[in-house]
Amino acid sequence: MRDPSLWLILSVGLTFFLAGMVKGVTGMGLPTVAMGVLGTLMTPVTAAALLIVPSFVTNVWQLLSGPSFTALIRRLWPMMLGIVLGTVAGSFVLADGNTRWTTAGLGLALVVYAGFTLGARQLSVSAHCEKWLSPLVGLTTGMVTGGTGVFVIPAVPYLQALGLRKDDLIQALGLSFTVSTIALAVGLGWRGAFQFDGLVLSSLAIAPALAGMWLGQVVRRKVSPETFRRWFLIGLLLLGAELVLKSALQS
């Protein structure tokens, strides 16, 4: 991305501010919102490159702020390994540059995630099932991440189903998103698709993302998180549908 226009810089800054605000309220959503909105402005692989630095910084912050880092690593390492392998293997989809299919995949991932979360009841995973589900969920999440730049399917519903305490769940989400971010950067770099000239703009997105997170934490104390989460998911559903339609209309 050479010589970005002022309009593009402002659009990226506003996108990461809004995405950071969502993350501040709900504990997740920055990569999902950023990829969804930026996917309407540029190719998904360019959007993924812009996502790397602010996603890494905000997720490491979230990861290190929790109380159970070591315990979560011991419990979730098979899932994290699956995420790494799946993301690096699946990154050829984003790196291929076929914007029609990657845009469609991104939109579909947003629709599936938002629709499932809005309509599904709380799932529960037993300790016995966790042993074989964790690597499978990690591998599937990695393939989706490598193909779309979205980290949430099926990692978020799975982690919510493990019955973790609130603080542990927030930290586990931070762990999953941090690993996904690093693996995506490695996968795109390995395939020669990591756009290093976008790192400057990506680094500039840290400030609005952190500002949005701070504001989101303020909003969380004043607005029902469930109400905010519901409208956030409805917005993602509409955004995903728009991306799928956009892809379908491409010749």
C-alpha positions as CSV (number, residue, x, y, z in Angstrom):
1,M,0.0,0.0,0.0
2,R,2.1,2.9,-1.3
3,D,1.3,6.6,-0.5
4,P,-2.1,6.0,1.2
5,S,-4.5,8.9,0.8
6,L,-5.7,11.0,3.7
7,W,-9.2,9.5,3.3
8,L,-7.7,6.0,3.7
9,I,-5.7,6.9,6.7
10,L,-8.7,8.4,8.4
11,S,-10.9,5.4,7.5
12,V,-8.3,3.0,8.9
13,G,-8.0,5.1,12.1
14,L,-11.8,5.3,12.6
15,T,-12.2,1.5,11.9
16,F,-9.6,0.6,14.5
17,F,-11.1,3.0,17.0
18,L,-14.6,1.4,16.6
19,A,-13.1,-2.1,16.6
20,G,-11.1,-1.2,19.8
21,M,-14.3,0.1,21.4
22,V,-16.1,-3.2,20.7
23,K,-13.2,-5.1,22.2
24,G,-13.3,-2.9,25.3
25,V,-16.9,-3.6,25.9
26,T,-17.0,-7.3,25.0
27,G,-13.4,-8.5,25.4
28,M,-13.3,-9.5,21.7
29,G,-14.2,-8.3,18.2
30,L,-11.3,-6.1,17.1
31,P,-10.0,-8.4,14.3
32,T,-13.6,-9.3,13.3
33,V,-14.8,-5.7,13.0
34,A,-11.6,-4.5,11.4
35,M,-11.5,-7.2,8.8
36,G,-15.2,-6.7,8.1
37,V,-15.0,-3.0,7.6
38,L,-11.6,-2.9,5.9
39,G,-12.8,-5.7,3.6
40,T,-15.2,-3.2,2.0
41,L,-12.4,-0.7,1.3
42,M,-9.5,-2.9,0.2
43,T,-8.5,-6.5,-0.6
44,P,-8.7,-9.0,2.3
45,V,-5.0,-9.7,2.2
46,T,-4.2,-5.9,2.5
47,A,-6.7,-5.7,5.4
48,A,-5.1,-8.7,7.1
49,A,-1.6,-7.0,6.9
50,L,-3.0,-3.8,8.5
51,L,-4.6,-5.9,11.3
52,I,-1.3,-7.6,12.5
53,V,0.2,-4.9,14.7
54,P,-2.8,-3.4,16.5
55,S,-4.3,-6.9,16.9
56,F,-1.1,-8.2,18.4
57,V,-0.7,-5.3,20.9
58,T,-4.3,-5.3,22.1
59,N,-4.5,-9.1,22.4
60,V,-1.2,-9.3,24.3
61,W,-2.5,-6.6,26.7
62,Q,-5.7,-8.7,27.2
63,L,-3.7,-11.9,27.6
64,L,-1.3,-10.6,30.2
65,S,-3.9,-8.8,32.2
66,G,-5.6,-12.1,33.4
67,P,-4.7,-14.3,36.4
68,S,-4.2,-17.7,34.9
69,F,-1.7,-17.5,32.0
70,T,0.3,-20.6,32.9
71,A,-2.7,-22.8,33.7
72,L,-4.4,-21.8,30.4
73,I,-1.3,-22.6,28.4
74,R,-1.1,-26.0,30.0
75,R,-4.8,-26.6,29.3
76,L,-5.1,-25.1,25.8
77,W,-1.8,-25.8,24.1
78,P,-3.3,-28.5,21.8
79,M,-5.8,-25.9,20.5
80,M,-3.1,-23.3,20.1
81,L,-0.9,-25.8,18.1
82,G,-3.8,-26.6,15.9
83,I,-4.4,-22.8,15.3
84,V,-0.8,-22.4,14.2
85,L,-0.8,-25.3,11.9
86,G,-4.2,-24.5,10.4
87,T,-3.4,-20.8,9.9
88,V,-0.1,-21.3,8.2
89,A,-1.5,-24.1,6.0
90,G,-4.6,-22.1,5.1
91,S,-2.9,-18.7,4.5
92,F,-2.5,-19.6,0.8
93,V,-6.1,-18.7,0.3
94,L,-5.5,-15.0,1.4
95,A,-2.1,-15.0,-0.3
96,D,-3.5,-16.2,-3.6
97,G,-5.1,-12.8,-4.2
98,N,-8.5,-14.1,-5.5
99,T,-10.4,-11.3,-3.9
100,R,-13.8,-12.6,-5.0
101,W,-13.5,-15.8,-3.0
102,T,-11.7,-14.4,0.0
103,T,-14.2,-11.6,0.3
104,A,-17.0,-14.2,0.1
105,G,-15.3,-16.3,2.7
106,L,-14.8,-13.3,5.0
107,G,-18.5,-12.3,4.7
108,L,-19.7,-15.9,5.2
109,A,-17.5,-16.2,8.4
110,L,-19.0,-13.1,9.8
111,V,-22.6,-14.3,9.0
112,V,-22.0,-17.7,10.5
113,Y,-20.4,-16.3,13.6
114,A,-23.0,-13.6,14.2
115,G,-26.0,-15.9,13.4
116,F,-24.7,-18.7,15.5
117,T,-24.0,-16.5,18.5
118,L,-27.3,-14.7,18.3
119,G,-29.4,-17.8,18.0
120,A,-27.5,-20.6,19.8
121,R,-27.9,-21.6,23.4
122,Q,-24.9,-21.9,25.6
123,L,-22.9,-25.1,24.7
124,S,-21.0,-27.2,27.2
125,V,-18.0,-29.4,26.5
126,S,-17.0,-32.2,28.9
127,A,-13.4,-32.8,30.1
128,H,-13.4,-36.1,28.1
129,C,-14.5,-34.4,24.8
130,E,-12.1,-31.5,25.4
131,K,-9.1,-33.8,24.9
132,W,-9.9,-34.5,21.2
133,L,-12.0,-31.4,20.5
134,S,-9.3,-28.9,21.3
135,P,-6.8,-29.7,18.5
136,L,-9.7,-30.1,16.0
137,V,-11.2,-26.8,16.9
138,G,-7.8,-25.2,16.8
139,L,-7.0,-26.6,13.3
140,T,-10.5,-25.5,12.0
141,T,-10.1,-22.0,13.5
142,G,-6.6,-21.8,11.9
143,M,-8.0,-22.8,8.4
144,V,-10.7,-20.1,8.7
145,T,-8.1,-17.5,9.9
146,G,-5.7,-18.4,7.1
147,G,-8.5,-18.0,4.5
148,T,-10.4,-15.0,5.8
149,G,-8.3,-13.2,8.5
150,V,-11.2,-13.7,11.0
151,F,-10.1,-15.5,14.2
152,V,-13.4,-16.3,15.9
153,I,-14.9,-19.4,14.2
154,P,-15.1,-21.9,15.9
155,A,-12.7,-20.8,18.7
156,V,-15.0,-18.3,20.5
157,P,-18.0,-20.6,20.9
158,Y,-15.7,-23.4,21.9
159,L,-13.9,-21.4,24.6
160,Q,-17.3,-20.2,25.9
161,A,-18.4,-23.8,26.2
162,L,-15.5,-24.8,28.4
163,G,-17.1,-23.2,31.5
164,L,-14.2,-20.9,32.3
165,R,-14.6,-18.1,34.8
166,K,-15.2,-14.7,33.4
167,D,-11.6,-13.4,33.8
168,D,-10.2,-16.8,32.6
169,L,-12.4,-16.6,29.5
170,I,-11.2,-13.1,28.6
171,Q,-7.6,-14.2,29.0
172,A,-8.2,-17.4,27.0
173,L,-9.7,-15.3,24.2
174,G,-6.6,-13.1,24.3
175,L,-4.4,-16.2,24.1
176,S,-6.3,-17.5,21.1
177,F,-6.3,-14.2,19.3
178,T,-2.6,-13.6,20.0
179,V,-1.6,-16.9,18.6
180,S,-3.8,-16.5,15.6
181,T,-2.3,-13.0,14.9
182,I,1.3,-14.3,15.0
183,A,0.4,-17.4,12.9
184,L,-1.3,-15.3,10.3
185,A,1.7,-13.0,10.0
186,V,4.0,-16.0,9.7
187,G,1.8,-17.6,7.1
188,L,1.5,-14.5,4.9
189,G,5.2,-13.8,5.3
190,W,6.1,-17.3,4.3
191,R,4.0,-17.0,1.2
192,G,5.4,-13.6,0.3
193,A,2.1,-11.9,0.8
194,F,2.9,-9.9,3.9
195,Q,2.9,-6.3,2.8
196,F,5.7,-4.7,4.9
197,D,5.0,-1.3,3.4
198,G,1.7,-1.5,5.3
199,L,3.4,-1.9,8.7
200,V,3.7,1.8,9.2
201,L,0.0,2.4,8.7
202,S,-0.7,-0.7,10.8
203,S,1.5,0.6,13.6
204,L,-0.3,4.0,13.5
205,A,-3.6,2.1,14.1
206,I,-2.4,1.1,17.6
207,A,-3.3,4.5,19.1
208,P,-6.9,4.6,17.9
209,A,-7.4,0.9,18.8
210,L,-6.1,1.5,22.4
211,A,-8.2,4.7,22.6
212,G,-11.3,2.7,21.5
213,M,-10.5,0.0,24.1
214,W,-10.4,2.6,26.8
215,L,-13.7,4.1,25.8
216,G,-15.2,0.7,25.4
217,Q,-14.3,-0.1,29.0
218,V,-16.0,3.1,30.1
219,V,-19.1,2.2,28.1
220,R,-19.1,-1.3,29.6
221,R,-19.7,0.3,33.0
222,K,-22.7,2.3,31.8
223,V,-24.4,0.1,29.2
224,S,-25.6,-3.5,29.4
225,P,-22.9,-5.6,27.7
226,E,-25.6,-8.0,26.5
227,T,-27.5,-5.1,24.8
228,F,-24.3,-3.8,23.2
229,R,-23.3,-7.4,22.2
230,R,-26.6,-8.0,20.5
231,W,-26.5,-4.9,18.3
232,F,-22.8,-5.6,17.6
233,L,-23.7,-9.1,16.3
234,I,-26.6,-7.7,14.2
235,G,-24.2,-5.2,12.7
236,L,-21.7,-8.0,11.9
237,L,-24.5,-10.1,10.3
238,L,-25.4,-7.2,8.0
239,L,-21.8,-6.4,7.2
240,G,-21.1,-10.1,6.4
241,A,-24.2,-10.3,4.1
242,E,-23.0,-7.2,2.3
243,L,-19.6,-8.7,1.7
244,V,-21.1,-11.9,0.4
245,L,-23.4,-9.9,-1.9
246,K,-20.4,-7.8,-3.1
247,S,-18.5,-11.0,-4.0
248,A,-21.5,-12.5,-5.8
249,L,-21.8,-9.3,-8.0
250,Q,-18.2,-9.3,-9.0
251,S,-17.7,-10.5,-12.5
